Amino acid sequence: MTTKSILRVGDPLLRRVAEPVADPTGPAVRALIADMQAALADAGGIGLAAPQIGVLQRVLIFRVPDARATDHPDDGPSPLTALVNPVLEPLGDEMALGWEGCLSIPGLRGEVPRHLRLRVTGTTPDGDAFEAVVGGTRARVLQHEVDHLDGVLYLDRMTDFTRFGFTEELLEAEAERRREGPR
């Protein structure tokens, strides 16, 4: 199977709102999820939304590896999960800044404010209702991917573009700050 290409910023499809899926259990959804899993594995990311491979349907996949989980009580490692027609509901007003990258904006990172805790509902590809309260990395990645379903990129959420740049340079600057120590 040929892996579908991940669209990059500038492609107009990334700015369109995805359509709800009428039959979450249909063979077309299963094929889409398989394509998304292949693209995600090829790119080495932790989340992907269908519009990122050019399909304007409300489907996303995500996982949280051990190394990316936080100590937030509603976070933790998460296996690869597919959600159809996901809906997010913030639980409280608490927000946190965190670094995000995007497979559609390769090589760059930015600091993005996101809700710390939320409820996610949707449907699995097997037709089961999905509901969970998530925090930490799981909350961040789900907000990022649902934004893609709404035609929103993390760049649109940034509040301080001095906290944006190429990943390599940002890591080097952070390493330099650590070497210099507190000021």
Secondary structure by P-SEA (a helix, b strand, c coil): cbbbbbbccccccccbbbbbbcccccaaaaaaaaaaaaaaaaaccccccccccccccccbbbbbccccccccccccccccccccbbbbbbcccbbbbbbbbbcccccbbbbbbbbcbbbbbbbcccbbbbbbbbcaaaaaaaaaaaaaaaccccccccccccccccaaaaaaaaaaaaaaccc
